[in-house]
Amino acid sequence: MESSGVAVTIIDPEGNIVYYNRQAAKILDRKPEYIGEDIHSHHKKEASNKKVDLMLQEFQKGRTEPFRYKTKPYGRTILVILAPILKDGEFVGCTQSVQLEEDLA
């Protein structure tokens, strides 16, 4: 994941950050002390937290299709994919993959 060129964060089913790669630290607000912390505490807008809650709930209900969306949290447009991680068919977490829109041109 370190050499993929994509920002990757892994989140557990409760919304805690369990891993992020170097690219995530460059593009997003990721610091070593965030490991184990709730992702909600790092979103400035309540609407963002509601969106995270909805996506986690959908994965817990059995959704296997990733969520894809664009947002502009740091003044630059990012493309986000939130995909479930399943173990024996059970939701055990999700990956958040992020790329700057400008990097896709």
TIMI-2910 file (N, C-alpha, C, CB; in pm, 1 decimal, decimal comma, always signed):
<rs>
+----------+----------+----------+----------+----------+----------+----------+----------+----------+----------+----------+----------+------+
!      n_x !      n_y !      n_z !     ca_x !     ca_y !     ca_z !      c_x !      c_y !      c_z !     cb_x !     cb_y !     cb_z ! resn !
+----------+----------+----------+----------+----------+----------+----------+----------+----------+----------+----------+----------+------+
!    +81,4 !   -120,1 !     +0,0 !     +0,0 !     +0,0 !     +0,0 !    +85,7 !   +126,5 !     +0,0 !    -92,6 !     -0,2 !   +120,0 !  Met !
!   +206,9 !   +114,5 !    +48,7 !   +292,3 !   +233,0 !    +55,1 !   +333,5 !   +282,7 !    -82,7 !   +415,6 !   +203,3 !   +136,9 !  Glu !
!   +344,3 !   +193,0 !   -178,8 !   +391,0 !   +234,3 !   -310,9 !   +278,7 !   +253,8 !   -412,3 !   +487,7 !   +133,1 !   -363,5 !  Ser !
!   +154,6 !   +249,3 !   -368,4 !    +42,3 !   +255,3 !   -462,4 !    +18,1 !   +394,0 !   -521,1 !    -82,3 !   +209,0 !   -394,0 !  Ser !
!    +63,8 !   +498,9 !   -454,7 !    +38,0 !   +635,1 !   -502,3 !   -100,3 !   +684,9 !   -467,0 !    +56,2 !   +642,0 !   -650,7 !  Gly !
!   -176,4 !   +603,0 !   -396,6 !   -311,2 !   +637,3 !   -352,1 !   -308,2 !   +648,4 !   -199,9 !   -416,9 !   +530,5 !   -399,8 !  Val !
!   -379,5 !   +746,9 !   -146,7 !   -389,9 !   +759,7 !     -1,6 !   -484,4 !   +651,7 !    +49,8 !   -439,8 !   +902,1 !    +39,3 !  Ala !
!   -437,6 !   +568,9 !   +142,3 !   -519,1 !   +460,3 !   +195,8 !   -526,8 !   +472,4 !   +347,1 !   -461,7 !   +322,6 !   +155,0 !  Val !
!   -649,2 !   +465,2 !   +398,5 !   -673,5 !   +459,5 !   +542,1 !   -761,8 !   +338,3 !   +566,3 !   -740,2 !   +592,2 !   +596,3 !  Thr !
!   -732,1 !   +262,0 !   +670,4 !   -816,7 !   +149,7 !   +708,7 !   -887,1 !   +186,8 !   +838,3 !   -733,8 !    +17,7 !   +724,7 !  Ile !
!  -1017,9 !   +163,3 !   +837,2 !  -1105,7 !   +201,1 !   +947,8 !  -1176,8 !    +75,3 !   +996,6 !  -1208,9 !   +311,4 !   +904,1 !  Ile !
!  -1184,4 !    +57,5 !  +1129,1 !  -1253,9 !    -59,9 !  +1182,3 !  -1405,7 !    -36,3 !  +1180,6 !  -1205,3 !    -91,5 !  +1326,8 !  Asp !
!  -1486,7 !   -137,6 !  +1212,7 !  -1632,4 !   -122,8 !  +1203,9 !  -1691,5 !    -12,9 !  +1292,8 !  -1696,5 !   -252,3 !  +1239,1 !  Pro !
!  -1618,9 !    +23,5 !  +1398,1 !  -1666,7 !   +129,4 !  +1487,9 !  -1624,2 !   +268,3 !  +1441,8 !  -1615,5 !   +105,0 !  +1628,8 !  Glu !
!  -1543,6 !   +274,7 !  +1338,0 !  -1500,3 !   +404,3 !  +1285,2 !  -1365,1 !   +450,6 !  +1335,6 !  -1601,1 !   +507,3 !  +1318,4 !  Gly !
!  -1285,9 !   +359,2 !  +1393,2 !  -1153,1 !   +394,8 !  +1442,0 !  -1048,2 !   +373,8 !  +1334,0 !  -1117,8 !   +312,8 !  +1566,2 !  Asn !
!   -953,2 !   +464,9 !  +1327,0 !   -843,6 !   +454,3 !  +1230,6 !   -746,1 !   +347,9 !  +1281,1 !   -771,1 !   +592,8 !  +1210,4 !  Ile !
!   -718,1 !   +248,6 !  +1196,8 !   -623,9 !   +144,3 !  +1237,5 !   -496,4 !   +144,3 !  +1154,0 !   -690,1 !     +9,0 !  +1228,4 !  Val !
!   -498,3 !   +214,0 !  +1039,8 !   -380,4 !   +220,0 !   +952,9 !   -398,2 !   +334,5 !   +854,0 !   -358,2 !    +84,4 !   +877,7 !  Tyr !
!   -287,5 !   +393,5 !   +814,8 !   -286,0 !   +484,2 !   +700,0 !   -147,3 !   +477,3 !   +638,2 !   -323,0 !   +631,7 !   +741,5 !  Tyr !
!   -139,5 !   +502,2 !   +507,1 !     -8,9 !   +498,7 !   +440,9 !    +49,0 !   +640,1 !   +428,1 !    -20,8 !   +433,0 !   +301,5 !  Asn !
!   +170,5 !   +647,9 !   +376,0 !   +239,3 !   +777,9 !   +365,0 !   +162,7 !   +877,1 !   +278,3 !   +379,1 !   +758,6 !   +307,7 !  Arg !
!   +101,8 !   +827,4 !   +170,5 !    +26,7 !   +916,3 !    +82,2 !    -93,0 !   +978,2 !   +155,4 !    -21,0 !   +839,6 !    -42,6 !  Gln !
!   -154,3 !   +903,2 !   +245,7 !   -265,7 !   +956,9 !   +324,8 !   -217,5 !  +1070,4 !   +414,4 !   -330,7 !   +845,6 !   +410,0 !  Ala !
!    -96,5 !  +1057,4 !   +467,3 !    -41,6 !  +1164,4 !   +550,6 !    -14,9 !  +1289,6 !   +468,1 !    +87,5 !  +1118,1 !   +619,0 !  Ala !
!    +17,6 !  +1272,2 !   +338,6 !    +44,3 !  +1386,5 !   +251,4 !    -84,7 !  +1456,5 !   +208,0 !   +122,6 !  +1341,4 !   +128,5 !  Lys !
!   -185,7 !  +1379,4 !   +171,6 !   -308,7 !  +1436,2 !   +115,5 !   -409,2 !  +1473,3 !   +223,5 !   -372,1 !  +1338,1 !    +18,5 !  Ile !
!   -419,3 !  +1389,7 !   +326,2 !   -521,5 !  +1405,6 !   +430,1 !   -456,3 !  +1444,5 !   +562,6 !   -603,6 !  +1275,4 !   +446,7 !  Leu !
!   -538,2 !  +1472,3 !   +658,7 !   -490,0 !  +1502,9 !   +792,9 !   -470,2 !  +1371,3 !   +867,2 !   -589,4 !  +1596,9 !   +869,5 !  Asp !
!   -353,9 !  +1308,8 !   +851,3 !   -322,8 !  +1183,7 !   +918,7 !   -190,6 !  +1199,3 !   +992,0 !   -317,1 !  +1065,5 !   +818,2 !  Arg !
!   -192,5 !  +1163,0 !  +1119,9 !    -73,4 !  +1169,6 !  +1205,0 !    -66,0 !  +1041,3 !  +1288,2 !    -76,6 !  +1296,8 !  +1297,6 !  Lys !
!    +53,8 !   +999,3 !  +1329,2 !    +67,4 !   +874,3 !  +1405,4 !    -24,8 !   +866,3 !  +1527,4 !   +210,4 !   +858,2 !  +1450,6 !  Pro !
!    -45,0 !   +977,1 !  +1594,5 !   -128,9 !   +973,7 !  +1715,0 !   -276,9 !   +949,5 !  +1685,2 !   -114,1 !  +1103,4 !  +1790,7 !  Glu !
!   -315,6 !   +952,2 !  +1557,1 !   -455,4 !   +927,5 !  +1518,9 !   -489,0 !   +778,6 !  +1516,7 !   -483,7 !   +988,1 !  +1382,0 !  Tyr !
!   -387,9 !   +691,7 !  +1514,4 !   -413,8 !   +547,9 !  +1514,2 !   -491,5 !   +512,9 !  +1641,3 !   -280,0 !   +466,0 !  +1505,1 !  Ile !
!   -603,2 !   +444,5 !  +1622,7 !   -689,4 !   +407,0 !  +1735,5 !   -796,5 !   +509,5 !  +1766,3 !   -606,4 !   +385,3 !  +1857,7 !  Gly !
!   -788,4 !   +627,8 !  +1704,1 !   -888,5 !   +732,0 !  +1729,0 !  -1005,7 !   +719,9 !  +1632,8 !   -825,3 !   +871,0 !  +1716,9 !  Glu !
!  -1117,9 !   +770,8 !  +1677,2 !  -1240,1 !   +771,0 !  +1598,3 !  -1226,1 !   +868,5 !  +1481,3 !  -1361,7 !   +808,0 !  +1686,2 !  Asp !
!  -1254,8 !   +821,9 !  +1360,6 !  -1245,2 !   +905,1 !  +1241,0 !  -1335,0 !  +1029,0 !  +1252,3 !  -1283,2 !   +823,4 !  +1116,5 !  Ile !
!  -1443,4 !  +1017,6 !  +1326,8 !  -1536,3 !  +1129,7 !  +1343,1 !  -1469,5 !  +1252,7 !  +1404,5 !  -1653,5 !  +1087,2 !  +1429,2 !  His !
!  -1373,9 !  +1229,3 !  +1492,1 !  -1308,6 !  +1342,0 !  +1560,0 !  -1218,1 !  +1421,6 !  +1466,1 !  -1227,4 !  +1291,4 !  +1678,3 !  Ser !
!  -1198,7 !  +1371,3 !  +1344,7 !  -1112,4 !  +1439,1 !  +1248,6 !  -1188,3 !  +1497,6 !  +1130,7 !  -1008,6 !  +1344,2 !  +1198,4 !  His !
!  -1319,9 !  +1499,6 !  +1141,0 !  -1402,8 !  +1566,9 !  +1041,2 !  -1455,9 !  +1696,0 !  +1101,9 !  -1520,1 !  +1475,2 !   +993,4 !  His !
!  -1438,7 !  +1803,6 !  +1029,8 !  -1478,8 !  +1933,7 !  +1080,9 !  -1628,9 !  +1957,9 !  +1068,3 !  -1403,6 !  +2042,1 !  +1008,7 !  Lys !
!  -1691,9 !  +1895,6 !   +969,8 !  -1833,7 !  +1920,0 !   +944,3 !  -1918,5 !  +1804,5 !   +995,5 !  -1858,6 !  +1941,3 !   +794,8 !  Lys !
!  -2027,8 !  +1839,1 !  +1062,9 !  -2121,1 !  +1738,3 !  +1112,4 !  -2178,0 !  +1655,6 !   +997,5 !  -2234,6 !  +1804,8 !  +1191,2 !  Glu !
!  -2200,2 !  +1719,3 !   +882,8 !  -2253,2 !  +1647,5 !   +765,9 !  -2157,7 !  +1536,2 !   +723,0 !  -2277,0 !  +1745,2 !   +648,4 !  Ala !
!  -2027,8 !  +1558,6 !   +735,4 !  -1929,2 !  +1455,7 !   +700,5 !  -1941,8 !  +1335,4 !   +793,6 !  -1786,1 !  +1513,2 !   +707,0 !  Ser !
!  -1961,2 !  +1361,2 !   +922,7 !  -1976,0 !  +1252,3 !  +1018,6 !  -2103,6 !  +1173,2 !   +993,8 !  -1975,4 !  +1306,7 !  +1160,7 !  Asn !
!  -2210,3 !  +1242,2 !   +956,9 !  -2335,1 !  +1172,7 !   +924,7 !  -2317,0 !  +1083,0 !   +803,2 !  -2448,2 !  +1273,5 !   +899,6 !  Lys !
!  -2241,0 !  +1130,8 !   +705,4 !  -2213,1 !  +1052,6 !   +585,2 !  -2132,0 !   +927,5 !   +620,8 !  -2137,2 !  +1138,4 !   +481,0 !  Lys !
!  -2031,4 !   +943,3 !   +705,2 !  -1950,6 !   +829,6 !   +749,7 !  -2039,4 !   +728,2 !   +821,9 !  -1835,0 !   +876,8 !   +842,6 !  Val !
!  -2123,9 !   +776,0 !   +913,0 !  -2213,3 !   +687,0 !   +986,7 !  -2303,5 !   +608,1 !   +892,9 !  -2297,8 !   +766,6 !  +1085,0 !  Asp !
!  -2360,1 !   +675,6 !   +794,2 !  -2448,6 !   +610,5 !   +698,3 !  -2374,0 !   +500,5 !   +621,9 !  -2506,7 !   +714,2 !   +600,0 !  Leu !
!  -2254,0 !   +530,5 !   +575,5 !  -2177,8 !   +431,5 !   +500,1 !  -2140,0 !   +310,9 !   +586,8 !  -2052,0 !   +495,6 !   +442,1 !  Met !
!  -2094,2 !   +335,5 !   +710,0 !  -2060,8 !   +225,0 !   +800,0 !  -2183,6 !   +139,6 !   +829,8 !  -2001,0 !   +278,7 !   +930,7 !  Leu !
!  -2297,7 !   +203,5 !   +851,7 !  -2422,0 !   +129,3 !   +877,2 !  -2460,7 !    +43,5 !   +757,4 !  -2536,1 !   +226,1 !   +911,0 !  Gln !
!  -2446,1 !    +98,6 !   +637,8 !  -2478,5 !    +22,3 !   +517,3 !  -2387,6 !    -99,6 !   +503,2 !  -2466,6 !   +111,3 !   +393,2 !  Glu !
!  -2259,9 !    -84,9 !   +533,5 !  -2168,2 !   -199,2 !   +528,3 !  -2206,3 !   -303,4 !   +634,3 !  -2021,6 !   -152,3 !   +549,1 !  Phe !
!  -2243,6 !   -257,0 !   +752,8 !  -2283,7 !   -349,1 !   +859,3 !  -2411,1 !   -425,6 !   +822,7 !  -2304,6 !   -272,6 !   +990,0 !  Gln !
!  -2495,5 !   -365,3 !   +741,4 !  -2619,0 !   -430,5 !   +695,5 !  -2594,3 !   -526,9 !   +580,1 !  -2720,5 !   -325,8 !   +653,1 !  Lys !
!  -2471,6 !   -527,8 !   +527,4 !  -2440,0 !   -622,5 !   +422,7 !  -2402,2 !   -563,8 !   +288,0 !  -2552,6 !   -709,9 !   +404,4 !  Gly !
!  -2401,1 !   -433,1 !   +275,6 !  -2361,5 !   -373,7 !   +148,2 !  -2217,4 !   -412,5 !   +115,7 !  -2376,8 !   -219,4 !   +152,3 !  Arg !
!  -2194,8 !   -454,8 !     -6,7 !  -2059,7 !   -490,9 !    -49,3 !  -2007,3 !   -396,1 !   -156,8 !  -2057,5 !   -634,2 !   -101,0 !  Thr !
!  -2094,1 !   -316,1 !   -214,4 !  -2052,5 !   -220,9 !   -317,0 !  -1987,8 !    -97,9 !   -251,7 !  -2173,7 !   -178,9 !   -404,4 !  Glu !
!  -1874,7 !    -53,7 !   -303,1 !  -1808,9 !    +64,7 !   -244,8 !  -1891,4 !   +192,6 !   -266,4 !  -1668,5 !    +82,6 !   -306,0 !  Pro !
!  -1868,2 !   +288,6 !   -180,2 !  -1920,9 !   +424,0 !   -199,1 !  -1813,0 !   +504,5 !   -270,0 !  -1962,0 !   +491,0 !    -61,5 !  Phe !
!  -1852,9 !   +585,4 !   -368,3 !  -1760,2 !   +672,1 !   -440,8 !  -1816,8 !   +813,5 !   -438,3 !  -1737,9 !   +622,4 !   -588,2 !  Arg !
!  -1730,3 !   +910,0 !   -406,2 !  -1776,1 !  +1049,1 !   -405,4 !  -1657,1 !  +1143,9 !   -415,8 !  -1857,5 !  +1079,0 !   -277,7 !  Tyr !
!  -1689,5 !  +1269,5 !   -448,7 !  -1591,2 !  +1377,7 !   -451,8 !  -1621,5 !  +1471,7 !   -336,8 !  -1593,3 !  +1453,7 !   -588,5 !  Lys !
!  -1516,0 !  +1531,9 !   -283,5 !  -1532,3 !  +1631,7 !   -178,6 !  -1413,5 !  +1727,1 !   -185,1 !  -1543,7 !  +1564,9 !    -37,3 !  Thr !
!  -1422,5 !  +1834,4 !   -111,4 !  -1317,5 !  +1937,3 !   -116,4 !  -1285,1 !  +1986,1 !    +25,8 !  -1362,1 !  +2057,2 !   -206,6 !  Lys !
!  -1230,5 !  +1897,2 !   +110,1 !  -1207,4 !  +1934,7 !   +249,5 !  -1087,2 !  +2024,8 !   +273,9 !  -1191,4 !  +1813,0 !   +329,7 !  Pro !
!   -989,9 !  +2022,6 !   +185,3 !   -866,6 !  +2097,9 !   +207,9 !   -840,5 !  +2198,0 !    +96,8 !   -748,7 !  +2003,2 !   +220,4 !  Tyr !
!   -946,4 !  +2240,8 !    +29,2 !   -931,3 !  +2337,7 !    -78,4 !   -902,2 !  +2276,0 !   -214,0 !   -823,2 !  +2432,6 !    -44,2 !  Gly !
!   -878,6 !  +2145,7 !   -216,4 !   -855,4 !  +2073,9 !   -342,5 !   -954,3 !  +1958,1 !   -349,7 !   -706,8 !  +2022,0 !   -353,2 !  Arg !
!  -1002,7 !  +1930,2 !   -468,8 !  -1099,5 !  +1822,6 !   -485,2 !  -1030,8 !  +1687,4 !   -474,6 !  -1172,2 !  +1835,2 !   -619,6 !  Thr !
!  -1089,6 !  +1602,1 !   -390,2 !  -1039,8 !  +1466,3 !   -376,8 !  -1148,1 !  +1368,4 !   -419,0 !   -993,9 !  +1438,2 !   -232,2 !  Ile !
!  -1105,1 !  +1257,3 !   -474,5 !  -1194,3 !  +1147,9 !   -510,5 !  -1178,2 !  +1039,7 !   -404,4 !  -1163,3 !  +1092,7 !   -654,7 !  Leu !
!  -1289,6 !   +996,7 !   -347,0 !  -1287,3 !   +903,8 !   -234,6 !  -1362,5 !   +776,1 !   -270,8 !  -1348,5 !   +968,9 !   -108,8 !  Val !
!  -1305,0 !   +663,6 !   -234,5 !  -1373,2 !   +535,0 !   -244,5 !  -1367,1 !   +471,9 !   -106,3 !  -1308,2 !   +441,5 !   -354,6 !  Ile !
!  -1483,1 !   +442,1 !    -50,9 !  -1491,5 !   +373,1 !    +77,4 !  -1546,7 !   +234,0 !    +48,1 !  -1582,2 !   +451,8 !   +181,6 !  Leu !
!  -1465,1 !   +131,5 !    +72,8 !  -1501,8 !     -5,7 !    +38,8 !  -1495,2 !    -93,9 !   +162,6 !  -1409,7 !    -61,2 !    -71,6 !  Ala !
!  -1588,9 !   -187,1 !   +174,3 !  -1588,8 !   -274,1 !   +291,8 !  -1477,3 !   -378,9 !   +285,5 !  -1724,0 !   -343,2 !   +305,3 !  Pro !
!  -1431,6 !   -418,2 !   +402,6 !  -1341,8 !   -532,1 !   +417,1 !  -1425,3 !   -642,1 !   +481,8 !  -1211,9 !   -496,3 !   +503,3 !  Ile !
!  -1431,9 !   -755,5 !   +415,5 !  -1512,4 !   -866,8 !   +465,2 !  -1422,8 !   -984,1 !   +502,0 !  -1616,5 !   -909,9 !   +360,4 !  Leu !
!  -1456,9 !  -1050,5 !   +610,8 !  -1388,6 !  -1174,3 !   +649,7 !  -1496,9 !  -1278,8 !   +671,7 !  -1299,1 !  -1154,8 !   +779,4 !  Lys !
!  -1493,0 !  -1384,1 !   +592,5 !  -1597,4 !  -1486,9 !   +597,5 !  -1736,5 !  -1425,3 !   +583,5 !  -1588,1 !  -1566,0 !   +728,7 !  Asp !
!  -1746,2 !  -1324,6 !   +497,5 !  -1874,1 !  -1259,8 !   +470,8 !  -1918,0 !  -1157,0 !   +574,2 !  -1978,2 !  -1362,5 !   +459,9 !  Gly !
!  -1837,6 !  -1137,1 !   +677,4 !  -1872,2 !  -1042,3 !   +784,2 !  -1791,8 !   -913,6 !   +768,4 !  -1846,6 !  -1105,0 !   +923,7 !  Glu !
!  -1858,4 !   -801,3 !   +788,1 !  -1794,4 !   -670,6 !   +779,5 !  -1698,3 !   -652,4 !   +896,7 !  -1900,3 !   -557,7 !   +777,5 !  Phe !
!  -1569,4 !   -634,8 !   +866,2 !  -1468,4 !   -618,6 !   +971,7 !  -1395,8 !   -484,6 !   +963,2 !  -1367,2 !   -731,6 !   +964,3 !  Val !
!  -1432,5 !   -402,6 !   +867,0 !  -1370,6 !   -271,9 !   +851,1 !  -1385,6 !   -223,0 !   +708,6 !  -1223,2 !   -276,8 !   +890,0 !  Gly !
!  -1319,8 !   -114,1 !   +678,3 !  -1326,7 !    -62,8 !   +541,4 !  -1197,7 !    +10,1 !   +505,8 !  -1447,8 !    +31,3 !   +524,3 !  Cys !
!  -1176,9 !    +20,2 !   +376,4 !  -1064,4 !    +96,9 !   +325,6 !  -1117,4 !   +226,3 !   +266,7 !   -983,9 !    +16,2 !   +220,1 !  Thr !
!  -1046,8 !   +331,6 !   +294,3 !  -1075,5 !   +461,3 !   +232,3 !   -957,9 !   +490,9 !   +140,8 !  -1096,9 !   +576,7 !   +340,5 !  Gln !
!   -985,9 !   +495,8 !    +10,7 !   -882,9 !   +528,2 !    -87,8 !   -911,2 !   +666,7 !   -141,0 !   -878,7 !   +423,6 !   -203,5 !  Ser !
!   -807,5 !   +751,5 !   -146,5 !   -825,7 !   +890,2 !   -186,3 !   -719,1 !   +929,7 !   -287,6 !   -821,0 !   +983,1 !    -63,8 !  Val !
!   -762,8 !  +1000,3 !   -390,5 !   -670,8 !  +1058,3 !   -487,9 !   -711,5 !  +1203,5 !   -511,8 !   -670,7 !   +976,9 !   -621,9 !  Gln !
!   -611,5 !  +1286,9 !   -536,1 !   -640,8 !  +1423,9 !   -576,0 !   -694,1 !  +1421,1 !   -717,5 !   -515,2 !  +1514,9 !   -565,2 !  Leu !
!   -800,8 !  +1494,2 !   -742,4 !   -857,5 !  +1498,6 !   -877,3 !   -755,1 !  +1547,9 !   -979,1 !   -981,3 !  +1588,6 !   -880,0 !  Glu !
!   -673,5 !  +1643,5 !   -937,2 !   -571,9 !  +1699,5 !  -1027,9 !   -467,0 !  +1595,5 !  -1070,1 !   -502,1 !  +1818,0 !   -960,7 !  Glu !
!   -446,7 !  +1492,5 !   -989,6 !   -349,9 !  +1388,6 !  -1022,6 !   -400,8 !  +1292,5 !  -1129,9 !   -313,8 !  +1311,3 !   -898,2 !  Asp !
!   -530,1 !  +1296,3 !  -1157,4 !   -587,8 !  +1205,5 !  -1255,7 !   -584,0 !  +1260,9 !  -1396,6 !   -729,0 !  +1173,5 !  -1218,8 !  Leu !
!   -550,9 !  +1387,1 !  -1410,1 !   -549,0 !  +1451,1 !  -1542,9 !   -426,6 !  +1413,3 !  -1622,6 !   -555,1 !  +1601,6 !  -1529,1 !  Ala !
+----------+----------+----------+----------+----------+----------+----------+----------+----------+----------+----------+----------+------+
</rs>
